[in-house]
Amino acid sequence: MSTLHILHLEDDATDAFFIRQTLEQNGIQAEVERTSNPDDFLSRAKRDFHDVFLLDHGVPQGNSSRGTLTQLRDARPRTPVILISHTDNEKEIEESLNAGADDFISKRQLWQLPRVIHRLREATQREAAASELEKHARGMMQLVEVVQQLSHVRTMAQVMEIVRHAARRLTGADGATFVLLEGDLCYYADEDAIQPLWKGQRFPTSNCIIGHVAVARKPILIEDIYKDPRVPIEFYKPTFVKSMAVVPIRSDSPIGGIGNYWAKQHRPTEHEIELLQALANTTSLAIENVQLYASLEERVKDRTLQLQAANRELEAFSSSVSHDLRAPLCSIGGYAQLLGMELPAQSNPTAHEHLASIQSEVQRMGGLIEDLLRLAKFTRIELNRRPVDLAELAHELVSRLKGRWPDHLVMFRCPDHLPAQGDTNLLRVVLENLLSNAWKYSSKKSKAVVELGVLDCPGQAPIYFVRDNGAGFDMRHAQNLFAPFQRLHTSEEFPGTGIGLATIHRIIQRHGGKIWAEAEPGQGATFFFTLSPHPEVAGD
């Protein structure tokens, strides 16, 4: 058993001697401080730590015994208090016990004292252990809550707001500071305290405990700031601080620290320091996340500026295509037509063939320019989402296709209604391209079939499709299918510019969806696409 520190209020030296002798004879090692003055007794009890208090409640000076007990219990609620007296008055004994004494022993029965001390010490230790366990659980729950809060912050101000309050709450401190290292300076960035400390001020690291913490890379505990030479007393005298504990933020390479301060002398428990250090470690991660988020925001900002610049360049290019290319192309076509009119019909057939080729290429180039302009337009146009019936759009487009291809008989299959969400005009372009391709690539089939439908996938977005039994293509080349100017068939087989599927791909992307195809040469192709049901997840 370790040495007990006992404070004894007793005015009779002989009684005090017998009490000390009783403890020694029963194997209790004790350092006993005796005083006969109740006021001195209370002063020592409040100032210093003791394991047990022994009181002769009959001491007449200063306070009554019950008054002394009441003040003692207020100051040291957990320390065992034992009354020792000559009295056998049951009423006085009961009053003393009610006033705060844990037990009462008659001076004629001192042999009971060691047993009572053991019992009360064990009870106190069990109570302290239970209290510490409860405090530990409560602290861990608070820490988990703080970690969850810090995981969502995006600014240093939010980090400091959470941490400064949490640091006090986790340890029951009277004050907490959030300190950042700035070269040779300590910046007291934020605080939460019963009285103002040093918020907003900067001090040399040599004058700050956080400076010592940064060098040691571990927590520093100071129970009495006036007895530690590392403490710059001139900065602490105007404050309430008597004890303190400081832990590093990022132990391996400190960037700051969290300080806890107490208005009364206090030595933090190992658990309190563990909680405070865990908070500091979490704070380090939160700061790194804030810095990463700020970096990402800056990169997004730069990327947005680049995209805006690219859009402006695209608009300028579109304007150039519209005016600088179409104008001379129209002139070429016009001159070719004039030449054809001036040449006699029977003169130089080769010249007529050349002119016809020129006019054909002018028309093809004009169509290509128009497709490029449409692709650029669909990249920039604002989406206007609303409920759309794809079946209704399809029937309207199929009527036009039948008019354009009167000799091409196609069986078209489509449900009566095919609901979707999207921009009506842009989805009309998607269906127009897909259905036109289906019509075109099935034109060599005697019994052509084109189908528009939907695959219902529970729990997923609907998958729409356009299927034909036409020429199909080799799936080994499918990765080039939606790239501009990429064609899987020659112009002699099937005319086209190679822009249509690229346009469809961009429109589907802007709707937050996907498009892909399955095909087999000579057996037809099926194009699948999805549309996001929520506008906010649509692509840009």
Helices and strands as residue ranges (DSSP letters): E 4-9, H 13-25, E 30-35, H 38-47, E 52-55, H 65-75, E 81-85, H 90-99, E 103-106, G 107-112, H 113-150, H 156-171, E 175-182, E 185-193, E 202-204, G 205-207, H 209-216, E 220-222, G 225-227, H 233-236, E 243-249, E 256-262, H 270-320, I 321-325, H 326-342, H 349-380, E 385-389, H 390-404, E 410-413, E 419-423, H 424-441, E 448-455, E 463-468, G 475-480, H 500-510, E 515-520, E 524-529, G 535-537
